[in-house]
Amino acid sequence: QPFVENAILHGIVNKKDGKGNVEIDIKLKDKTLCCTVDDNGIGREAARKIRVQKNISHKSLGTKITEKRLDVANTLYNKKMQIEYIDKRNDEGNSNGTRVEIYIPFMV
């Protein structure tokens, strides 16, 4: 949930041109659940610059809490759950969104 929220609030809301899009995909691959949140927003770097320009000091805790939960689960169950952040670029090298991939192995 916090990754979808971030995609909308930080990527899509600040998009000036074109239509915003957020895609959510969940699939099973080699006994690992892969959850993907992919947006065509302004990207993490541009969103960071906007927060600095507007002097916004609010720190989002949703993704940090999720990362800590995965760390605890990895320690407790000896698994390799992980979150991967991908800054997408177009052919000119400009940011054209963010992709977050969350990998959760089955615990049997």
N, C-alpha and C positions, 0 to 999 in steps of 0.2 A: 503494500500500500504506500509506504513513504516514497518509493521510487516513481510510482505513477503520479503521486502528488507533486514531486519535484519536477517531473517532466512538464506538467501542466503549468505550475506556478512560476517556474524559473525559465523554462524553455519556450513554451508555446505562448504564454501571456505576453512576453516581451517581443515576440516575432512581429516584424513590421510588414513584411511582404509575403504574399501567398497564404495558403490555408494551413493551419496547424494540424498535425496528425500524431497520434500516439498509438502504437501497436503493442499489444500484449500477447505473448506466445508462451505456451506451456507445453513441453513435450518430454517424453521419456527417451533417454539415450544411454545405452549400456548401463542399466540399473542406476542411472542418475537422472533426477528431475531437473530439467533446465527451464528456468523462468526468464523470459526476456522482455524488457521494456525498452522500446525503440521509439524515439521521437525525432521530428524534423525541426526542432526549435533552434534557438540561437547558440546552443552549446554551453558547456560549463565555464569556459574562459570568459565569454561575453557576459554571462549571467553574473560572474564574480565581479567584473568591472562595473556593472550597473549597481550592484550592492555597495561597492566602494564609493561610486559617484553620488549615490543617494544617502551615503553615510548610514547605511543600515547595519546595525551591529547584531541583529538577531541571528542566532546560530541554530540551524535545524538539528534536532536531536533524533529524528526518526531513522535516518540511515545509520547513524552512529550506534543507536540502540540495537538495530538489526545486526550490524557487524559484530557487536559484542556478544550477542546471543549466539551467533554462528561460531565465534571463537570458543565460547563456553561449551557448546555442543561438540565441537571438534575435540576439545580436551577430554570431555566426559566419555565420548563414544569412540575416540580414536578414528575420526572420519576426516574427510577433506572437503568440507563445505566451503564455498568461496563466492565472492562477489567480484565481478570484473567490470570496470568502467571503460568504455570505449568512446573517445571523442571522434565523431565522424567528420570527414572532410570531403568537399567536392573536388572536381578536377583542378580547380584553381588553387586549392589548398585552404579555402575558407571553410569555417565551421558550418556544418549543416545538420547539427543535432547530436544527440547522445544515445548510446546504447548501453544498457546495463544488463549483464547476464549473471544470474544467480544459479549456482550449481549445488544441489542437495542430493547426496547419494542415499540410496535406500538403506535403512537400518533394519536388518532382519536378524 
